[in-house]
Amino acid sequence: MTDLTDPASAEAAEAPRPEHFVDAPLSPPSSSTGLLEVFRRRYLLRLLVRREISARYQGSFLGLLWSYVNPLTQFCIYYFVMGVLFSLHQDVENFAIHMFCGITIVHFFNETFNAGTRSIVRNKAMVQKMAMPREMFPVASMLVSAYHIVPQLVILVIVCVWSGWTPEPAGLVALLLSLAIIIVMGTAMALLFSAANVFFRDVSNVAQIMTNFVRFGVPMIYPYSLVAERFHGHTELYLANPIANAVLLLQRAFWVGTTDDPAATIASHMPDHLFTRGVIALGISLVILGVGQLVFSRLQNKIPERL
């Protein structure tokens, strides 16, 4: 124990301690961001997803059943207009399953894109007060959208099995590749547009308009064979759309197996090298995701002050 009555000890106790300076730039608590950081905080991500789901159905009588209303309404309208009035179903076996595959994928992407674009503005209180990766909000929107398409996939499987479909390895690969393309592409677009929407609120309206074009830019309400016929086989630009490849892959996974002659269906209604095109589409989506992450990282420090 130090003896304070000793003059030497008292002088040592009163001597100022040396100051230490750290030569490092100041940064906000949430500067450690990125998609990897988002999945490192999986517990917080799960809480955010649960909050989004519960908030969406708060005070709702039907709850989760509302997630079926929009795709089923689209299905009935498109089937009546394209299948009955224009009689496109005459040349496409099991046209309802063919179209429902497209609706499932398109609904997954559109919901991810639109909800992700509004995610940061909608959660501005949390963005301003909590130190967390801001990429977590678009990612949470994608996971909520994925939660909503699971029952649609279950219905699709039940209908396909009832129509004579049996699972196969190639179909499983096509399913996983299709979902991977939409998950990556939807998250990439959500990152890009959510950051831009903070600075220009009109961006959410632009995203809504873009999703309207998505419905007609994929072989959903019409078969791919019609595109190849009208453009005389010059469909490279059409197939450069990753979402179109995702729709074709999901149709390959389910619809093809419900037809009487799957080999003939693939030959007449599917493009050549479909799986190779799907891998390329996934690569393009990953590149867009990298660009979206880069743009988001550049803008994220300005987000709180613009909110």
Secondary structure by P-SEA (a helix, b strand, c coil): ccccccaaaaaaaacccbbbbbcbbbbcccccccaaaaaaaaaaaaaaaaaaaaaaaccccccccccaaaaaaaaaaaaaaccccccccccccaaaaaaaaaaaaaaaaaaaaaaaaaccccaaaaaaccccccaaaaaaaaaaaaaaaaaaaaaaaaaaaaacccccaaaaaaaaaaaaaaaaaaaaaaaaaaaaaaaccaaaaaaaaaaaaaaaaccccccaaaaaaaaccccccccccaaaaaaaaaaaaccccccccaaaaaacccccaaaaaaaaaaaaaaaaaaaaaaaaaaccccccccc
